[in-house]
Amino acid sequence: MSTQRDGSGPPLISAEGVTRAFGSGDQRVVALQEVDLEVFSGEFLAVTGRSGSGKTTLLNLMAGLDRPNSGHVVFDGQDLSAISETALVELRRHKIGFVFQSFGLMPLLSAYENVELPLHIGGVSWRERRRRALEALELVGLGPRSRHRPYELSGGEQQRVAIARALVSNPQVVFADEPTGELDSNTASAISEILREITSQRGVTVIAASHDLHLSEISSRVIELADGALVSSD
């Protein structure tokens, strides 16, 4: 099944006949089966489906964290199956941001240091790191708490730090895997709104795998997976 948005130009990411299976023989499990999907620049795409439907697998393939058994993922004109691991690392470092359910923050670093870390690893100058990290924290409403460590922050604040870290490299796409899964409903709604603002204000494409109904309601498009197949798209 194919999804397409009319009049939006070429897709930023396209999955073409993507299949991913794990194990072999009697233990073989097909996580995705012949999925076709196009994602366009500036979209806020919600990927829905029950646990085990293939949501995380699809995100990992589109982000170049995993490779399909068959089919192709094309990211901004590059076939991810045809480029080297070094090129994939550079792609993820400069064009992709990640937000995870478990936040993934370094516990001994402050919010500012967590956000700055990808730039530090990338060799960005101290002055530029500081400017971009503080700007990202202000964007998610955490400027005044930039010196706090994760244990001094609420779950919602920790996820805001994670979003700021994902944005600090000015990515084209942010992949969010169950970004509200560990949050109460009010905090989850606030995080969903921040993800929408990232798209509307900064033009960043957001692809979020989620069970969160509010996130789905405010996204620009929703697709549903079931048993590894794409079954619906609005």
TIGUNU-552152 format. One record per atom (N, C-alpha, C): y, x, z; residue in one letter; residue number from 1. Coordinates in nm, 3 decimals. Layout:
BEGIN
Y_X_Z_A_NUM .
...
This chain:
BEGIN
-0.119_0.085_0.000_M_1 .
0.000_0.000_0.000_M_1 .
0.124_0.088_0.000_M_1 .
0.221_0.056_-0.082_S_2 .
0.341_0.139_-0.096_S_2 .
0.462_0.065_-0.043_S_2 .
0.556_0.141_0.017_T_3 .
0.681_0.081_0.062_T_3 .
0.794_0.152_-0.008_T_3 .
0.898_0.076_-0.042_Q_4 .
1.010_0.137_-0.112_Q_4 .
1.136_0.057_-0.084_Q_4 .
1.248_0.126_-0.073_R_5 .
1.376_0.060_-0.054_R_5 .
1.454_0.070_-0.183_R_5 .
1.495_-0.043_-0.237_D_6 .
1.561_-0.044_-0.367_D_6 .
1.700_0.017_-0.360_D_6 .
1.737_0.089_-0.464_G_7 .
1.874_0.137_-0.480_G_7 .
1.914_0.249_-0.388_G_7 .
1.820_0.320_-0.329_S_8 .
1.854_0.421_-0.229_S_8 .
1.833_0.563_-0.281_S_8 .
1.805_0.578_-0.410_G_9 .
1.785_0.711_-0.464_G_9 .
1.647_0.764_-0.428_G_9 .
1.624_0.892_-0.456_P_10 .
1.492_0.949_-0.428_P_10 .
1.464_0.954_-0.278_P_10 .
1.338_0.942_-0.238_P_11 .
1.306_0.946_-0.094_P_11 .
1.323_1.087_-0.038_P_11 .
1.359_1.093_0.088_L_12 .
1.365_1.220_0.159_L_12 .
1.224_1.271_0.189_L_12 .
1.136_1.178_0.228_I_13 .
0.996_1.211_0.256_I_13 .
0.909_1.110_0.184_I_13 .
0.804_1.158_0.121_S_14 .
0.707_1.066_0.063_S_14 .
0.566_1.112_0.097_S_14 .
0.485_1.017_0.139_A_15 .
0.342_1.040_0.161_A_15 .
0.269_0.973_0.046_A_15 .
0.184_1.047_-0.022_E_16 .
0.118_0.998_-0.143_E_16 .
-0.033_1.006_-0.126_E_16 .
-0.097_0.892_-0.104_G_17 .
-0.242_0.888_-0.089_G_17 .
-0.294_0.972_0.025_G_17 .
-0.222_0.974_0.136_V_18 .
-0.253_1.064_0.246_V_18 .
-0.371_1.012_0.329_V_18 .
-0.472_1.097_0.342_T_19 .
-0.587_1.068_0.427_T_19 .
-0.607_1.183_0.524_T_19 .
-0.633_1.148_0.650_R_20 .
-0.661_1.251_0.752_R_20 .
-0.778_1.205_0.836_R_20 .
-0.883_1.289_0.840_A_21 .
-1.001_1.260_0.920_A_21 .
-1.027_1.376_1.015_A_21 .
-1.089_1.345_1.128_F_22 .
-1.123_1.446_1.227_F_22 .
-1.274_1.441_1.252_F_22 .
-1.334_1.558_1.275_G_23 .
-1.478_1.564_1.298_G_23 .
-1.555_1.559_1.168_G_23 .
-1.688_1.554_1.180_S_24 .
-1.774_1.551_1.062_S_24 .
-1.901_1.473_1.094_S_24 .
-1.971_1.437_0.988_G_25 .
-2.096_1.364_1.006_G_25 .
-2.077_1.234_1.080_G_25 .
-2.166_1.208_1.177_D_26 .
-2.158_1.085_1.256_D_26 .
-2.035_1.081_1.346_D_26 .
-1.976_1.199_1.369_Q_27 .
-1.860_1.208_1.457_Q_27 .
-1.727_1.198_1.381_Q_27 .
-1.736_1.180_1.250_R_28 .
-1.613_1.178_1.169_R_28 .
-1.534_1.050_1.196_R_28 .
-1.405_1.069_1.224_V_29 .
-1.313_0.957_1.248_V_29 .
-1.199_0.967_1.149_V_29 .
-1.176_0.862_1.073_V_30 .
-1.066_0.858_0.977_V_30 .
-0.942_0.804_1.048_V_30 .
-0.843_0.891_1.069_A_31 .
-0.721_0.851_1.138_A_31 .
-0.622_0.784_1.044_A_31 .
-0.617_0.830_0.919_L_32 .
-0.532_0.769_0.815_L_32 .
-0.612_0.759_0.687_L_32 .
-0.592_0.649_0.615_Q_33 .
-0.669_0.626_0.494_Q_33 .
-0.578_0.586_0.379_Q_33 .
-0.559_0.679_0.283_E_34 .
-0.487_0.649_0.159_E_34 .
-0.350_0.584_0.184_E_34 .
-0.271_0.645_0.268_V_35 .
-0.139_0.590_0.301_V_35 .
-0.033_0.638_0.201_V_35 .
0.040_0.545_0.146_D_36 .
0.156_0.573_0.062_D_36 .
0.280_0.523_0.135_D_36 .
0.381_0.609_0.148_L_37 .
0.502_0.571_0.221_L_37 .
0.619_0.653_0.172_L_37 .
0.733_0.589_0.155_E_38 .
0.857_0.659_0.121_E_38 .
0.960_0.632_0.230_E_38 .
1.027_0.739_0.274_V_39 .
1.132_0.729_0.375_V_39 .
1.259_0.786_0.314_V_39 .
1.367_0.711_0.329_F_40 .
1.492_0.748_0.265_F_40 .
1.593_0.803_0.365_F_40 .
1.681_0.886_0.317_S_41 .
1.781_0.948_0.401_S_41 .
1.866_0.842_0.471_S_41 .
1.886_0.859_0.602_G_42 .
1.968_0.767_0.678_G_42 .
1.895_0.646_0.733_G_42 .
1.765_0.639_0.711_E_43 .
1.688_0.527_0.766_E_43 .
1.657_0.547_0.914_E_43 .
1.643_0.437_0.985_F_44 .
1.585_0.436_1.119_F_44 .
1.456_0.357_1.105_F_44 .
1.345_0.428_1.088_L_45 .
1.216_0.368_1.058_L_45 .
1.131_0.360_1.184_L_45 .
1.083_0.241_1.217_A_46 .
0.992_0.222_1.328_A_46 .
0.850_0.211_1.274_A_46 .
0.761_0.294_1.327_V_47 .
0.619_0.291_1.290_V_47 .
0.544_0.225_1.405_V_47 .
0.488_0.108_1.380_T_48 .
0.424_0.031_1.486_T_48 .
0.274_0.022_1.462_T_48 .
0.203_-0.029_1.562_G_49 .
0.059_-0.044_1.554_G_49 .
-0.003_-0.018_1.689_G_49 .
-0.124_-0.066_1.707_R_50 .
-0.194_-0.050_1.834_R_50 .
-0.230_0.097_1.855_R_50 .
-0.264_0.132_1.978_S_51 .
-0.311_0.267_2.007_S_51 .
-0.431_0.298_1.919_S_51 .
-0.430_0.418_1.859_G_52 .
-0.538_0.457_1.771_G_52 .
-0.522_0.413_1.628_G_52 .
-0.407_0.353_1.595_S_53 .
-0.387_0.302_1.459_S_53 .
-0.347_0.412_1.360_S_53 .
-0.308_0.529_1.412_G_54 .
-0.272_0.641_1.324_G_54 .
-0.125_0.678_1.325_G_54 .
-0.048_0.619_1.417_K_55 .
0.097_0.643_1.419_K_55 .
0.130_0.791_1.439_K_55 .
0.074_0.851_1.543_T_56 .
0.105_0.992_1.572_T_56 .
0.055_1.083_1.460_T_56 .
-0.062_1.053_1.406_T_57 .
-0.115_1.132_1.295_T_57 .
-0.020_1.129_1.177_T_57 .
0.033_1.011_1.145_L_58 .
0.126_1.000_1.033_L_58 .
0.252_1.081_1.059_L_58 .
0.307_1.074_1.179_L_59 .
0.427_1.152_1.210_L_59 .
0.398_1.301_1.198_L_59 .
0.283_1.345_1.250_N_60 .
0.248_1.487_1.245_N_60 .
0.236_1.537_1.101_N_60 .
0.182_1.454_1.013_L_61 .
0.168_1.493_0.873_L_61 .
0.304_1.500_0.804_L_61 .
0.389_1.401_0.829_M_62 .
0.521_1.399_0.765_M_62 .
0.609_1.513_0.815_M_62 .
0.585_1.558_0.939_A_63 .
0.664_1.666_0.997_A_63 .
0.607_1.804_0.968_A_63 .
0.493_1.810_0.900_G_64 .
0.433_1.938_0.870_G_64 .
0.362_2.003_0.987_G_64 .
0.332_1.925_1.092_L_65 .
0.257_1.977_1.205_L_65 .
0.107_1.977_1.178_L_65 .
0.065_1.900_1.080_D_66 .
-0.075_1.892_1.041_D_66 .
-0.079_1.874_0.889_D_66 .
-0.194_1.898_0.831_R_67 .
-0.209_1.884_0.686_R_67 .
-0.315_1.778_0.656_R_67 .
-0.295_1.698_0.551_P_68 .
-0.393_1.594_0.518_P_68 .
-0.519_1.652_0.455_P_68 .
-0.630_1.579_0.469_N_69 .
-0.752_1.617_0.397_N_69 .
-0.737_1.593_0.248_N_69 .
-0.663_1.490_0.213_S_70 .
-0.634_1.462_0.072_S_70 .
-0.499_1.393_0.064_S_70 .
-0.438_1.396_-0.054_G_71 .
-0.305_1.342_-0.070_G_71 .
-0.199_1.448_-0.042_G_71 .
-0.074_1.408_-0.054_H_72 .
0.037_1.502_-0.039_H_72 .
0.150_1.441_0.042_H_72 .
0.218_1.527_0.117_V_73 .
0.344_1.490_0.180_V_73 .
0.453_1.576_0.118_V_73 .
0.554_1.513_0.063_V_74 .
0.666_1.583_0.002_V_74 .
0.789_1.561_0.089_V_74 .
0.847_1.671_0.137_F_75 .
0.964_1.666_0.225_F_75 .
1.080_1.731_0.152_F_75 .
1.181_1.653_0.121_D_76 .
1.301_1.703_0.054_D_76 .
1.265_1.788_-0.068_D_76 .
1.169_1.737_-0.146_G_77 .
1.130_1.805_-0.269_G_77 .
1.022_1.911_-0.256_G_77 .
0.980_1.941_-0.132_Q_78 .
0.876_2.042_-0.111_Q_78 .
0.743_1.977_-0.075_Q_78 .
0.638_2.013_-0.146_D_79 .
0.504_1.968_-0.112_D_79 .
0.456_2.049_0.008_D_79 .
0.441_1.984_0.122_L_80 .
0.408_2.058_0.244_L_80 .
0.270_2.121_0.239_L_80 .
0.183_2.072_0.152_S_81 .
0.050_2.132_0.139_S_81 .
0.053_2.260_0.057_S_81 .
0.163_2.283_-0.012_A_82 .
0.169_2.395_-0.106_A_82 .
0.255_2.511_-0.054_A_82 .
0.314_2.497_0.065_I_83 .
0.400_2.604_0.116_I_83 .
0.331_2.675_0.232_I_83 .
0.374_2.796_0.260_S_84 .
0.310_2.880_0.361_S_84 .
0.343_2.830_0.501_S_84 .
0.265_2.878_0.597_E_85 .
0.290_2.843_0.737_E_85 .
0.427_2.893_0.782_E_85 .
0.467_3.010_0.732_T_86 .
0.600_3.063_0.765_T_86 .
0.710_2.970_0.714_T_86 .
0.692_2.919_0.591_A_87 .
0.790_2.826_0.536_A_87 .
0.792_2.695_0.614_A_87 .
0.675_2.651_0.661_L_88 .
0.670_2.529_0.742_L_88 .
0.745_2.549_0.874_L_88 .
0.729_2.665_0.935_V_89 .
0.800_2.695_1.060_V_89 .
0.951_2.689_1.037_V_89 .
0.996_2.747_0.927_E_90 .
1.139_2.745_0.896_E_90 .
1.188_2.603_0.869_E_90 .
1.106_2.524_0.802_L_91 .
1.141_2.385_0.776_L_91 .
1.159_2.308_0.908_L_91 .
1.063_2.325_0.997_R_92 .
1.071_2.254_1.126_R_92 .
1.188_2.305_1.210_R_92 .
1.218_2.433_1.199_R_93 .
1.326_2.490_1.280_R_93 .
1.463_2.441_1.236_R_93 .
1.481_2.422_1.104_H_94 .
1.615_2.393_1.053_H_94 .
1.636_2.249_1.007_H_94 .
1.530_2.177_0.974_K_95 .
1.547_2.044_0.915_K_95 .
1.489_1.931_0.996_K_95 .
1.412_1.964_1.102_I_96 .
1.339_1.862_1.176_I_96 .
1.364_1.877_1.326_I_96 .
1.384_1.763_1.393_G_97 .
1.390_1.759_1.538_G_97 .
1.278_1.672_1.591_G_97 .
1.232_1.701_1.713_F_98 .
1.120_1.627_1.772_F_98 .
1.158_1.572_1.909_F_98 .
1.115_1.448_1.934_V_99 .
1.130_1.386_2.065_V_99 .
0.993_1.329_2.102_V_99 .
0.946_1.363_2.223_F_100 .
0.812_1.322_2.264_F_100 .
0.817_1.229_2.384_F_100 .
0.710_1.155_2.405_Q_101 .
0.702_1.062_2.517_Q_101 .
0.717_1.134_2.651_Q_101 .
0.659_1.254_2.662_S_102 .
0.657_1.326_2.788_S_102 .
0.778_1.418_2.806_S_102 .
0.879_1.404_2.721_F_103 .
1.005_1.479_2.726_F_103 .
0.991_1.625_2.683_F_103 .
0.892_1.697_2.739_G_104 .
0.866_1.835_2.696_G_104 .
0.974_1.934_2.733_G_104 .
1.042_1.912_2.845_L_105 .
1.149_2.003_2.887_L_105 .
1.092_2.119_2.968_L_105 .
1.162_2.232_2.963_M_106 .
1.126_2.349_3.044_M_106 .
1.178_2.325_3.185_M_106 .
1.090_2.317_3.286_P_107 .
1.132_2.271_3.419_P_107 .
1.230_2.363_3.493_P_107 .
1.229_2.492_3.463_L_108 .
1.316_2.586_3.534_L_108 .
1.450_2.606_3.465_L_108 .
1.468_2.543_3.349_L_109 .
1.594_2.555_3.276_L_109 .
1.680_2.432_3.299_L_109 .
1.811_2.451_3.298_S_110 .
1.903_2.339_3.310_S_110 .
1.901_2.256_3.182_S_110 .
1.964_2.139_3.188_A_111 .
1.975_2.056_3.068_A_111 .
2.039_2.135_2.955_A_111 .
2.147_2.204_2.985_Y_112 .
2.216_2.285_2.885_Y_112 .
2.123_2.392_2.827_Y_112 .
2.049_2.461_2.913_E_113 .
1.962_2.569_2.867_E_113 .
1.846_2.515_2.783_E_113 .
1.796_2.396_2.819_N_114 .
1.691_2.334_2.738_N_114 .
1.741_2.301_2.599_N_114 .
1.862_2.249_2.591_V_115 .
1.918_2.211_2.461_V_115 .
1.951_2.335_2.378_V_115 .
1.998_2.438_2.443_E_116 .
2.038_2.561_2.375_E_116 .
1.919_2.642_2.324_E_116 .
1.803_2.622_2.385_L_117 .
1.687_2.709_2.360_L_117 .
1.650_2.722_2.212_L_117 .
1.641_2.612_2.135_P_118 .
1.605_2.630_1.993_P_118 .
1.704_2.718_1.917_P_118 .
1.832_2.710_1.953_L_119 .
1.932_2.794_1.887_L_119 .
1.917_2.939_1.927_L_119 .
1.885_2.960_2.055_H_120 .
1.862_3.097_2.104_H_120 .
1.745_3.160_2.030_H_120 .
1.636_3.085_2.015_I_121 .
1.519_3.134_1.943_I_121 .
1.556_3.163_1.796_I_121 .
1.645_3.080_1.741_G_122 .
1.685_3.095_1.602_G_122 .
1.789_3.202_1.577_G_122 .
1.833_3.271_1.682_G_123 .
1.926_3.382_1.665_G_123 .
2.071_3.341_1.647_G_123 .
2.107_3.219_1.687_V_124 .
2.244_3.171_1.675_V_124 .
2.330_3.242_1.781_V_124 .
2.454_3.272_1.748_S_125 .
2.542_3.344_1.840_S_125 .
2.568_3.265_1.967_S_125 .
2.601_3.335_2.075_W_126 .
2.624_3.271_2.205_W_126 .
2.733_3.166_2.197_W_126 .
2.843_3.198_2.134_R_127 .
2.955_3.105_2.127_R_127 .
2.917_2.976_2.051_R_127 .
2.847_2.994_1.939_E_128 .
2.805_2.878_1.860_E_128 .
2.699_2.797_1.934_E_128 .
2.608_2.866_2.004_R_129 .
2.507_2.794_2.085_R_129 .
2.574_2.706_2.188_R_129 .
2.671_2.762_2.257_R_130 .
2.739_2.686_2.361_R_130 .
2.810_2.564_2.303_R_130 .
2.880_2.583_2.194_R_131 .
2.953_2.472_2.133_R_131 .
2.859_2.359_2.093_R_131 .
2.752_2.394_2.024_R_132 .
2.660_2.292_1.973_R_132 .
2.580_2.226_2.083_R_132 .
2.539_2.302_2.184_A_133 .
2.462_2.244_2.294_A_133 .
2.546_2.145_2.374_A_133 .
2.670_2.183_2.405_L_134 .
2.756_2.092_2.481_L_134 .
2.792_1.969_2.399_L_134 .
2.812_1.987_2.269_E_135 .
2.841_1.873_2.181_E_135 .
2.723_1.775_2.180_E_135 .
2.602_1.827_2.172_A_136 .
2.483_1.742_2.170_A_136 .
2.467_1.667_2.302_A_136 .
2.493_1.735_2.414_L_137 .
2.482_1.669_2.544_L_137 .
2.589_1.561_2.560_L_137 .
2.708_1.586_2.511_E_138 .
2.813_1.484_2.515_E_138 .
2.772_1.363_2.431_E_138 .
2.709_1.388_2.319_L_139 .
2.669_1.280_2.229_L_139 .
2.574_1.183_2.299_L_139 .
2.486_1.234_2.384_V_140 .
2.391_1.147_2.453_V_140 .
2.440_1.110_2.594_V_140 .
2.566_1.140_2.624_G_141 .
2.625_1.098_2.751_G_141 .
2.588_1.180_2.871_G_141 .
2.550_1.307_2.851_L_142 .
2.506_1.389_2.963_L_142 .
2.591_1.514_2.984_L_142 .
2.711_1.516_2.927_G_143 .
2.798_1.631_2.946_G_143 .
2.817_1.670_3.091_G_143 .
2.846_1.575_3.182_P_144 .
2.869_1.610_3.323_P_144 .
2.745_1.659_3.396_P_144 .
2.627_1.641_3.339_R_145 .
2.504_1.680_3.409_R_145 .
2.433_1.796_3.337_R_145 .
2.511_1.871_3.264_S_146 .
2.452_1.977_3.181_S_146 .
2.388_2.088_3.263_S_146 .
2.430_2.105_3.388_R_147 .
2.376_2.213_3.471_R_147 .
2.258_2.169_3.556_R_147 .
2.221_2.044_3.551_H_148 .
2.110_1.993_3.630_H_148 .
1.976_2.030_3.564_H_148 .
1.878_2.059_3.648_R_149 .
1.743_2.083_3.600_R_149 .
1.669_1.950_3.585_R_149 .
1.559_1.949_3.508_P_150 .
1.489_1.823_3.484_P_150 .
1.452_1.746_3.609_P_150 .
1.409_1.815_3.715_Y_151 .
1.368_1.742_3.836_Y_151 .
1.486_1.674_3.905_Y_151 .
1.607_1.712_3.868_E_152 .
1.727_1.648_3.925_E_152 .
1.777_1.532_3.839_E_152 .
1.705_1.502_3.732_L_153 .
1.746_1.398_3.638_L_153 .
1.645_1.285_3.638_L_153 .
1.691_1.164_3.609_S_154 .
1.600_1.050_3.594_S_154 .
1.521_1.064_3.464_S_154 .
1.419_0.978_3.447_G_155 .
1.341_0.982_3.325_G_155 .
1.427_0.957_3.202_G_155 .
1.517_0.861_3.211_G_156 .
1.605_0.833_3.099_G_156 .
1.696_0.950_3.066_G_156 .
1.745_1.017_3.171_E_157 .
1.831_1.133_3.148_E_157 .
1.752_1.249_3.087_E_157 .
1.628_1.265_3.130_Q_158 .
1.545_1.370_3.071_Q_158 .
1.522_1.343_2.923_Q_158 .
1.500_1.216_2.887_Q_159 .
1.480_1.185_2.746_Q_159 .
1.608_1.205_2.667_Q_159 .
1.723_1.181_2.727_R_160 .
1.850_1.209_2.661_R_160 .
1.863_1.359_2.633_R_160 .
1.822_1.440_2.729_V_161 .
1.823_1.586_2.707_V_161 .
1.732_1.621_2.589_V_161 .
1.615_1.558_2.586_A_162 .
1.521_1.586_2.477_A_162 .
1.580_1.546_2.342_A_162 .
1.654_1.435_2.338_I_163 .
1.718_1.393_2.214_I_163 .
1.827_1.492_2.175_I_163 .
1.906_1.536_2.273_A_164 .
2.010_1.636_2.245_A_164 .
1.948_1.764_2.190_A_164 .
1.836_1.806_2.248_R_165 .
1.767_1.926_2.199_R_165 .
1.720_1.907_2.055_R_165 .
1.673_1.786_2.023_A_166 .
1.627_1.758_1.887_A_166 .
1.742_1.762_1.787_A_166 .
1.863_1.729_1.833_L_167 .
1.979_1.720_1.744_L_167 .
2.055_1.851_1.729_L_167 .
2.034_1.945_1.819_V_168 .
2.123_2.061_1.827_V_168 .
2.116_2.150_1.703_V_168 .
2.005_2.145_1.631_S_169 .
1.991_2.226_1.510_S_169 .
2.041_2.153_1.385_S_169 .
2.106_2.038_1.404_N_170 .
2.157_1.956_1.293_N_170 .
2.047_1.924_1.192_N_170 .
1.937_1.861_1.237_P_171 .
1.825_1.834_1.148_P_171 .
1.855_1.720_1.051_P_171 .
1.777_1.715_0.944_Q_172 .
1.783_1.601_0.854_Q_172 .
1.708_1.482_0.911_Q_172 .
1.600_1.512_0.983_V_173 .
1.510_1.407_1.034_V_173 .
1.477_1.435_1.181_V_173 .
1.475_1.329_1.262_V_174 .
1.422_1.337_1.398_V_174 .
1.297_1.250_1.404_V_174 .
1.185_1.312_1.443_F_175 .
1.061_1.239_1.465_F_175 .
1.049_1.212_1.614_F_175 .
1.030_1.086_1.650_A_176 .
1.020_1.046_1.790_A_176 .
0.886_0.976_1.813_A_176 .
0.800_1.035_1.894_D_177 .
0.667_0.980_1.918_D_177 .
0.666_0.910_2.054_D_177 .
0.664_0.777_2.051_E_178 .
0.671_0.694_2.172_E_178 .
0.785_0.741_2.264_E_178 .
0.908_0.747_2.214_P_179 .
1.018_0.804_2.294_P_179 .
1.055_0.722_2.416_P_179 .
1.013_0.596_2.422_T_180 .
1.046_0.512_2.538_T_180 .
0.922_0.477_2.620_T_180 .
0.809_0.542_2.591_G_181 .
0.682_0.504_2.651_G_181 .
0.674_0.519_2.801_G_181 .
0.749_0.612_2.859_E_182 .
0.741_0.635_3.003_E_182 .
0.864_0.583_3.077_E_182 .
0.940_0.495_3.013_L_183 .
1.066_0.449_3.070_L_183 .
1.061_0.300_3.100_L_183 .
1.140_0.257_3.201_D_184 .
1.151_0.114_3.228_D_184 .
1.226_0.047_3.113_D_184 .
1.222_-0.086_3.109_S_185 .
1.271_-0.159_2.992_S_185 .
1.420_-0.137_2.967_S_185 .
1.501_-0.136_3.072_N_186 .
1.645_-0.117_3.052_N_186 .
1.676_0.023_3.000_N_186 .
1.611_0.123_3.059_T_187 .
1.632_0.261_3.014_T_187 .
1.579_0.279_2.872_T_187 .
1.465_0.216_2.843_A_188 .
1.407_0.225_2.709_A_188 .
1.503_0.167_2.606_A_188 .
1.569_0.056_2.639_S_189 .
1.665_-0.004_2.546_S_189 .
1.782_0.089_2.521_S_189 .
1.828_0.157_2.627_A_190 .
1.940_0.250_2.613_A_190 .
1.902_0.367_2.522_A_190 .
1.780_0.419_2.538_I_191 .
1.734_0.530_2.454_I_191 .
1.720_0.484_2.310_I_191 .
1.669_0.363_2.289_S_192 .
1.657_0.310_2.153_S_192 .
1.793_0.300_2.086_S_192 .
1.894_0.257_2.163_E_193 .
2.029_0.246_2.107_E_193 .
2.085_0.382_2.069_E_193 .
2.055_0.485_2.149_I_194 .
2.100_0.620_2.116_I_194 .
2.037_0.664_1.984_I_194 .
1.910_0.635_1.965_L_195 .
1.843_0.672_1.839_L_195 .
1.908_0.601_1.721_L_195 .
1.945_0.474_1.740_R_196 .
2.011_0.402_1.632_R_196 .
2.148_0.463_1.602_R_196 .
2.220_0.502_1.707_E_197 .
2.353_0.561_1.688_E_197 .
2.344_0.695_1.615_E_197 .
2.236_0.770_1.638_I_198 .
2.217_0.896_1.568_I_198 .
2.216_0.873_1.417_I_198 .
2.149_0.765_1.377_T_199 .
2.143_0.732_1.235_T_199 .
2.276_0.681_1.183_T_199 .
2.337_0.587_1.255_S_200 .
2.459_0.523_1.205_S_200 .
2.580_0.616_1.211_S_200 .
2.588_0.703_1.312_Q_201 .
2.706_0.787_1.330_Q_201 .
2.691_0.925_1.267_Q_201 .
2.569_0.976_1.264_R_202 .
2.550_1.113_1.213_R_202 .
2.470_1.119_1.084_R_202 .
2.414_1.005_1.043_G_203 .
2.339_1.001_0.918_G_203 .
2.204_1.068_0.925_G_203 .
2.154_1.094_1.047_V_204 .
2.024_1.157_1.064_V_204 .
1.915_1.051_1.045_V_204 .
1.813_1.084_0.969_T_205 .
1.698_0.995_0.952_T_205 .
1.614_1.001_1.080_T_205 .
1.579_0.885_1.134_V_206 .
1.496_0.878_1.255_V_206 .
1.367_0.804_1.220_V_206 .
1.254_0.866_1.252_I_207 .
1.123_0.804_1.233_I_207 .
1.056_0.799_1.370_I_207 .
1.039_0.678_1.423_A_208 .
0.990_0.662_1.559_A_208 .
0.860_0.582_1.562_A_208 .
0.756_0.641_1.620_A_209 .
0.633_0.569_1.646_A_209 .
0.645_0.504_1.783_A_209 .
0.625_0.374_1.789_S_210 .
0.652_0.307_1.916_S_210 .
0.586_0.171_1.925_S_210 .
0.554_0.132_2.051_H_211 .
0.513_-0.005_2.082_H_211 .
0.634_-0.089_2.126_H_211 .
0.750_-0.026_2.138_D_212 .
0.869_-0.089_2.196_D_212 .
0.927_-0.194_2.100_D_212 .
0.925_-0.321_2.142_L_213 .
0.974_-0.428_2.055_L_213 .
1.123_-0.415_2.029_L_213 .
1.200_-0.373_2.130_H_214 .
1.344_-0.360_2.111_H_214 .
1.375_-0.252_2.008_H_214 .
1.304_-0.141_2.014_L_215 .
1.325_-0.034_1.916_L_215 .
1.296_-0.086_1.776_L_215 .
1.189_-0.162_1.762_S_216 .
1.156_-0.218_1.631_S_216 .
1.263_-0.314_1.582_S_216 .
1.317_-0.394_1.675_E_217 .
1.418_-0.494_1.637_E_217 .
1.547_-0.433_1.586_E_217 .
1.584_-0.316_1.640_I_218 .
1.712_-0.257_1.601_I_218 .
1.696_-0.152_1.491_I_218 .
1.573_-0.123_1.450_S_219 .
1.551_-0.026_1.342_S_219 .
1.591_-0.088_1.209_S_219 .
1.610_-0.004_1.110_S_220 .
1.647_-0.055_0.977_S_220 .
1.524_-0.099_0.898_S_220 .
1.406_-0.050_0.937_R_221 .
1.282_-0.091_0.870_R_221 .
1.165_-0.070_0.965_R_221 .
1.066_-0.157_0.954_V_222 .
0.946_-0.150_1.037_V_222 .
0.823_-0.146_0.947_V_222 .
0.732_-0.053_0.975_I_223 .
0.601_-0.056_0.911_I_223 .
0.496_-0.068_1.020_I_223 .
0.381_-0.121_0.983_E_224 .
0.271_-0.137_1.079_E_224 .
0.145_-0.072_1.025_E_224 .
0.079_0.003_1.111_L_225 .
-0.049_0.063_1.080_L_225 .
-0.160_-0.009_1.157_L_225 .
-0.275_-0.021_1.095_A_226 .
-0.395_-0.074_1.163_A_226 .
-0.516_0.001_1.112_A_226 .
-0.589_0.062_1.205_D_227 .
-0.709_0.137_1.168_D_227 .
-0.683_0.238_1.058_D_227 .
-0.568_0.304_1.065_G_228 .
-0.536_0.411_0.973_G_228 .
-0.480_0.368_0.840_G_228 .
-0.459_0.238_0.821_A_229 .
-0.406_0.188_0.693_A_229 .
-0.271_0.122_0.715_A_229 .
-0.186_0.131_0.615_L_230 .
-0.057_0.066_0.619_L_230 .
-0.076_-0.080_0.581_L_230 .
-0.046_-0.171_0.676_V_231 .
-0.077_-0.313_0.652_V_231 .
0.046_-0.399_0.630_V_231 .
0.164_-0.353_0.675_S_232 .
0.283_-0.434_0.651_S_232 .
0.409_-0.350_0.659_S_232 .
0.512_-0.400_0.593_S_233 .
0.644_-0.337_0.594_S_233 .
0.746_-0.445_0.575_S_233 .
0.859_-0.440_0.653_D_234 .
0.960_-0.543_0.636_D_234 .
1.057_-0.502_0.525_D_234 .
